[in-house]
Amino acid sequence: MTPIALQLNDQGRGSFFIEDQGERIAFMEISIANKMLIVFHTEVAEKLKGQGIAGRLLEHMVKYAREHDLKIVPLCPYVLAQFKRHPDTYADVWKKDWHG
């Protein structure tokens, strides 16, 4: 499987993504600012659904946040659901008190 890459613009917006032969087949839209990593959206190509790809993106994003001392604001429904399902796993990075 292709490795997960990160691309950010000068404003700290971008995504973690997986490409296959030049096609972006999975991505997680994020923004990084003020020691926070905001997750907006996760999408996986239809042909890859059910293969744990979104989970790989989530693990990679959380690892990145931990390595860079960032708190995660899970606006993405998938990420929020995973955080709620496994609160102890993400307690150190989940910014629960963020309300915009």
N, C-alpha and C positions, 0 to 999 in steps of 0.2 A: 504494500500500500504506500502511496505517495506520502511523504512527510508533510506535516502541517507547517505552513509558513505564516508570517505576520507581516502585514503591510500597513503602515500608518502615514498619513499626510502631515504637513507642517502644523496643523491644528490638533493633532493627536487622534484623528478619526481614521478608521480603517476596518480591517478585519483579520481574523485568523481564517485561513482557507486551505483547501486541498484542491490541487489542479491535476487533471489527468489529460495528457496530450494537448495542453493548452486550454482545456475547458475547465472552468471553475465548477467543481462537482459538489462542493460543500463549503459553507462559510458561516462565520459568526461575526455580525457587525458590532463594533465596539467604538468607544471613545475613551481616551485617557486624559484626565486633567485633575489637578488638585489632589493628587494621590488617590484618585478614584478611577476604577475601570468600570464603565457603564456598558452593559450588554443590552443591545437593542433587539436583535433578531438572530435566529439560527435557522439555516435552511440546508437541506440535504437533497440532492437529486433523487428523483423518484426511483431510479434503478438501484439506488444504494440504501433505500429505506429498510429498516429492520436489521442492519448490519453493525449497529453500534457506532456509527460514524459521528452522530451528534454527541454521544458520550465521549468519544475521543477528543472532539473539539473542546468540550467542557473541561475535561481533565487537563488539556494543554493550557487553556485559558487560566484555570485556577492555579496551575503550577507557575505560570508567568506572573500572575498577581502576587503569589507568595514570594517569588524570587525578587520582585521589585517593590515589595512592601506596599501593595495597593489594596484598597478595599473595593469589593465588587458590589455594584448596584444592579440587581437582576431585573431589568425592565422586560426582558425577553420571557415570554410565558414558559418556554421549555426550561430555561435556566432557573427561573423562580420555582417551578414545580420540583425540580431536582433538589434545590436548596431546602424547600419545605419538607421533602421526603427524607432527606438525610441531613438534618440541621447540625448534628455534631461534626460531620465530615467537613462542613463549610463554615463553621462558627468563627474561625479565625480570620476569614476574609469577607464574610457577608456583612455589608453595611446596612443593618436592619433599620437604623434610625434616619435614613435618607428619605426626604419627602420633596425633593426638588427645591 
